[in-house]
Amino acid sequence: MFLVLLNIFVLWLAPVIYWGASRYKGAWKTIETFTQVSVVGLVSLLLIPECIELAGFIVVVPAFLGLFLPTFMERLWVRYAVQVHYLSLCLVVFGLVVHGLMDGVGLALPHHGHGHTHSHGTGEFLSMGILLHQLPVGLLIWNLFYPRRGKRYAMVLLFLLGVSTLVGYELADGMIEWTDERWLAYFQALIAGSLLHIVFDRHDDPASHAQTCQHQH
């Protein structure tokens, strides 16, 4: 349980770091770069290899769909570019909540005597891998939603992510029994691609997003 609370604490460091770094242009640029590099690392070094291990190389298909399909839809339906972009954000949030559940399961595995599931690693490496990616995920959520929706909305999302990790930890035994790892891998690959899309195709102003798509169209 201590590890779960520590993960939630690290997640909630995100708004503190955001507020501190936003006062200094150079510091904020560093935080933005750190977030982008961390998310790319999370996807390429943890999520995708994990998906491949669970379901094979076929997972690159949903990963590429998550990465490129929103952009294709935005170009095809310029009028609805903002809605498509928000749909991508909602998909990412939902995916992160599910991933938070699996993080909780992963934190419980060393204590419940299960085998290798949610493969960040085993034992201490498993717990450390889960802990290390909480901060960039928290920063990503805060940076995406706080400027548009305000503090309350972003805080609710962080709260949901923390609760999902706690729920995954408490219900680890049951979740391992009924979760189909192959379909979970497909879904996680889709979310991994969507994360990359959001990171590299961010538009802080929704109106400017639509105008950009119109111009490119």
Secondary structure, 3 states (H helix, E strand, C coil): CHHHHHHHHHHCHHHHHHHHHCCCHHHHHHHHHHHHHHHHHHHHHHHHHHHHHHHCHHHHHHHHHHHHHHHHHHHHCHHHHHHHHHHHHHHHHHHHHHHHHHHHHHHHHHHHCCCCCCCCCCHHHHHHHHHHCHHHHHHHHHHHHHHHHCHHHHHHHHHHHHHHHHHHHHCHHHHHHHCCHHHHHHHHHHHHHHHHHHHHCCCCCHHHHHHHHHHHC
